[in-house]
Each structure stands twice: as C-alpha cells, then as structure tokens.
Amino acid sequence: MKVDIWSDIRCPFCYVGKKNFEKALHQFPQSEKIEVTWHSFQLDPHLKTQPDKNSLDYFSEIKGVSEKQAKEMYAHVYKAGKEAGIEFNFDHQKVANSYRAHLLLQLAASKNVANEAEEALFKAQLIEGKNIDDEATLIEIGKSISLNEEDIKNALISEEFAAQVSRDMLLAQQMQISGVPFFVINDKYGVSGAQPTPVFSEVLEKSWEEFSGGDHGLKIIHSGESCTVDGNCD
C-alpha cells in the first residue's frame, strides 16, 4: 500500500506531520508493506532568499505585525512542534527559497533516501538556521545522508529533477491541494494537515482493510493544521 506526501521544507507543520505520521507507521503492524513517496510543494515559489533576515522579521513585514505579535502567532506552532518532539528555532530561521532543496530531495528519492533528506532539510531550515538555498549547505546536507557530492551538484542544475518538481506541483494543483502537509493513502483517502498520531493510525488501518478493493476517488477525511500558499500556518 502506498502513501504519498506533499510538503515544503519551509513549513513547520510539515515537520510536525512527518513526526506524527512516522509514529503511527512505527506502530502499524504492516509497516514494512507501506511505500512512502515524498512530493515537492512550494508554498511561495517566488520567495527571494534573504539569508541575513530571519523568518520572524520576514513574517512581521509581510503580515504587517510587530515582532512580539509574530512570536505570539507562532506560539501555537512552537507548541505543536514541542508535542511532536521538535524544538523549533524560529529566531534563527533563514528566509530562503526552497526550490533547490526540492531538487536535492528529488535526487534523494532517486537513491531511495528521500525520508532521510526530508529529515535533514527540515532540521537545517527549522532548527539549525541554515540557508537551504545555498549550494555548499545543500552539499553538506546531501553528503550527510550518503549522497555523492558530484551527484548533488548536478542535481541542483538538473532539468530532469526540475521537471519532477514541476510535475509534483502540477499534480498537487490538479488535486486542489492548497496547503501542506497533505497525505494521500492508497490513492483514496486524503489527510490534510499535521494530524495527531492516532488519526494517522486510524487512516492506515482503515486503508489497509480496503487495500484489495473498494470505492475509487480521493476522499478528504481529516483536515488539520497546515501551512497554506497565502503564508498562513495555523
């Protein structure tokens, strides 16, 4: 049975959703028979990388709120991360376009280490305060999950991987996905947002029971906290 996940490295709820889903998958008796595929999604494809500006300053500017208000608005995101075992570091998070990070992710997927790439990229962006649009940083991240340096450099200018990112984005648009994380289980059930672990467990169990047949067509059965293309994370 397959699970397709759309996410953006810049999205804190995508990291929360990843952690909660992984807990459910670890507890699932048929976990070894689940094939997980990560798909690229950019919340803001036109974002200009500004490594000298942190995300809170950027958020304050685009939302027209004070730094204090921005921190208050992010408090629930931080709390959700804490509950999932993540210590978000929004004070040092860089404003960086995620496109080239998605190229690295596509390379990782071709080498069967996409999950490891997602984890390393989320940590770099949301905890370690690294610039995920910087080539040297992406080489460092790629090498940390055993990718070849030359392959990484080629991936960052690869037309093939660029086309795959575009295909993922187009498929998301066709499925009317406007916020991430978004999980599609067995091409049938859509789960929107960073759901709690028990919700993912419930959907995995239900989907597994129907794996051999059943209705066709995507059904959104849960909708939760996510980041949307208009810049909101709630």
C-alpha positions in Angstrom: 0.0 0.0 0.0 1.3 3.4 -0.8 1.3 6.8 1.0 2.1 10.0 -1.0 3.1 13.1 1.0 3.2 16.7 -0.3 5.3 19.1 1.8 7.5 22.1 1.8 10.8 22.3 3.8 9.9 25.8 4.9 6.6 24.5 6.5 6.9 23.8 10.3 3.6 21.9 10.3 5.0 19.6 7.6 7.8 18.6 10.0 5.2 18.0 12.8 3.1 16.0 10.4 6.1 13.9 9.4 6.9 13.1 13.0 3.3 12.2 13.9 2.9 10.1 10.8 6.2 8.2 11.5 5.0 7.3 15.0 1.8 5.9 13.5 3.7 4.0 10.9 6.1 2.6 13.5 3.1 1.2 15.5 1.4 -0.2 12.4 1.7 -4.0 12.1 2.0 -3.9 8.3 4.5 -1.0 8.2 7.0 -3.0 6.1 4.4 -3.2 3.3 3.8 0.6 3.2 5.6 2.5 0.4 6.0 6.2 1.3 6.7 8.7 -1.5 7.6 12.4 -0.8 6.4 15.0 -3.2 7.7 18.6 -3.7 5.4 21.5 -2.9 6.5 25.2 -2.7 4.4 27.5 -0.6 6.0 30.5 -2.2 7.9 29.7 -5.4 8.7 33.4 -5.9 10.2 34.0 -2.4 13.5 35.8 -2.6 16.3 34.3 -0.5 17.4 36.7 2.2 19.9 34.9 4.4 20.5 37.9 6.6 16.9 38.1 7.6 15.2 35.6 9.9 11.7 34.3 9.4 10.1 36.2 12.2 11.3 39.6 10.8 10.1 38.5 7.4 6.7 37.3 8.7 6.3 40.6 10.6 6.8 42.5 7.4 4.5 40.6 5.1 1.8 40.4 7.8 2.2 44.0 9.0 2.6 43.0 12.6 5.1 43.6 15.3 7.8 41.1 16.2 6.0 40.5 19.5 2.8 39.7 17.7 4.6 37.5 15.2 6.1 35.5 18.1 2.6 35.2 19.7 1.2 34.0 16.4 3.9 31.4 16.1 3.5 30.2 19.7 1.0 27.5 18.8 3.3 26.3 16.0 6.1 26.0 18.5 3.8 24.2 20.9 2.8 21.7 18.2 6.4 21.1 17.5 7.2 20.5 21.2 4.4 17.9 21.4 5.9 16.1 18.4 9.4 16.2 19.9 10.7 19.1 17.8 12.4 22.2 19.2 11.7 24.8 16.6 14.2 27.7 16.4 12.3 30.5 14.7 14.6 33.2 16.0 17.4 31.9 13.7 15.5 30.5 10.8 16.7 31.9 7.5 14.4 33.3 4.8 15.3 31.0 1.9 13.6 29.8 -1.3 13.1 26.0 -1.0 13.3 25.2 -4.8 16.9 23.9 -4.8 16.2 22.0 -1.6 13.5 20.2 -3.6 16.0 19.4 -6.3 18.1 17.7 -3.7 15.0 15.9 -2.4 14.3 14.6 -5.9 17.9 13.3 -6.1 17.5 11.6 -2.7 14.2 10.0 -3.9 16.1 8.5 -6.9 18.6 7.0 -4.4 15.9 5.8 -2.0 16.8 8.2 0.8 14.0 10.7 0.4 12.9 10.3 4.0 16.4 11.0 5.3 16.7 14.0 3.0 13.4 15.4 4.3 14.5 15.0 7.9 17.9 16.6 7.3 16.4 19.5 5.3 13.7 20.2 8.0 16.4 20.3 10.7 18.5 22.6 8.6 15.7 25.0 7.9 13.6 24.9 11.1 16.1 24.1 13.9 19.7 24.8 12.8 19.0 28.1 11.0 20.8 27.1 7.8 20.3 28.6 4.3 18.6 25.8 2.3 19.1 27.8 -0.9 22.9 27.7 -0.5 24.8 25.2 -2.6 27.5 24.5 0.0 24.8 23.9 2.6 22.9 21.6 0.3 26.1 19.7 -0.5 26.8 19.3 3.2 23.2 18.0 3.8 23.4 15.6 0.9 26.7 14.2 2.0 25.3 13.7 5.5 22.8 11.2 4.0 25.5 9.5 1.9 24.8 11.2 -1.4 27.7 11.8 -3.8 28.9 15.4 -4.0 29.1 15.4 -7.8 25.6 14.0 -8.0 24.4 16.8 -5.7 26.0 19.5 -7.8 24.4 18.0 -10.9 21.0 17.7 -9.2 21.0 21.4 -8.5 21.1 22.2 -12.2 19.3 19.1 -13.4 16.4 19.6 -15.9 15.1 16.1 -15.1 14.7 16.9 -11.4 13.4 20.3 -12.2 10.7 18.7 -14.3 9.9 16.3 -11.5 9.4 19.2 -9.1 7.0 20.8 -11.6 5.1 17.5 -12.0 4.7 17.2 -8.3 3.4 20.8 -8.1 1.0 20.3 -11.1 -0.4 17.1 -9.6 -1.0 18.9 -6.3 -2.8 21.7 -8.3 -4.9 19.1 -10.1 -5.8 17.5 -6.7 -6.7 21.0 -5.4 -4.0 20.9 -2.7 -3.5 24.4 -1.4 -1.8 23.7 1.9 0.7 21.3 3.3 1.4 18.7 4.7 -1.1 16.7 2.6 -1.2 12.9 2.8 -2.8 10.6 0.3 -3.2 7.0 1.4 -3.8 4.3 -1.2 -5.0 6.9 -3.8 -8.2 7.1 -1.8 -8.0 8.9 1.5 -6.7 12.4 1.8 -5.4 13.7 5.1 -4.8 17.4 5.3 -2.5 18.9 7.9 -0.4 17.8 10.8 -2.8 15.4 12.4 -2.2 13.7 15.8 -0.6 10.2 15.6 -3.9 8.4 16.4 -5.6 9.9 13.4 -2.8 8.6 11.1 -3.1 5.2 12.8 -6.9 5.2 12.2 -6.5 6.0 8.5 -3.7 3.5 7.9 -5.8 0.7 9.5 -8.9 1.7 7.5 -7.0 1.9 4.3 -5.3 -1.4 4.8 -8.6 -3.1 5.3 -9.8 -1.8 2.0 -6.5 -2.2 0.2 -7.8 -5.0 -2.1 -10.8 -3.1 -3.3 -13.4 -0.5 -2.5 -14.5 2.8 -3.8 -12.5 5.0 -6.1 -11.8 8.7 -5.9 -10.0 10.8 -3.3 -11.9 11.5 -0.1 -10.7 14.1 2.4 -11.5 12.6 5.7 -9.4 14.8 8.0 -8.3 18.4 7.8 -5.9 19.9 10.4 -3.2 22.4 11.0 -1.1 23.3 7.9 0.7 26.0 6.1 -1.1 27.5 3.1 0.1 29.3 -0.1 -1.2 32.6 1.3 1.5 32.4 4.0 -0.6 31.3 7.0 0.5 28.5 9.3 -2.5 27.6 11.5 
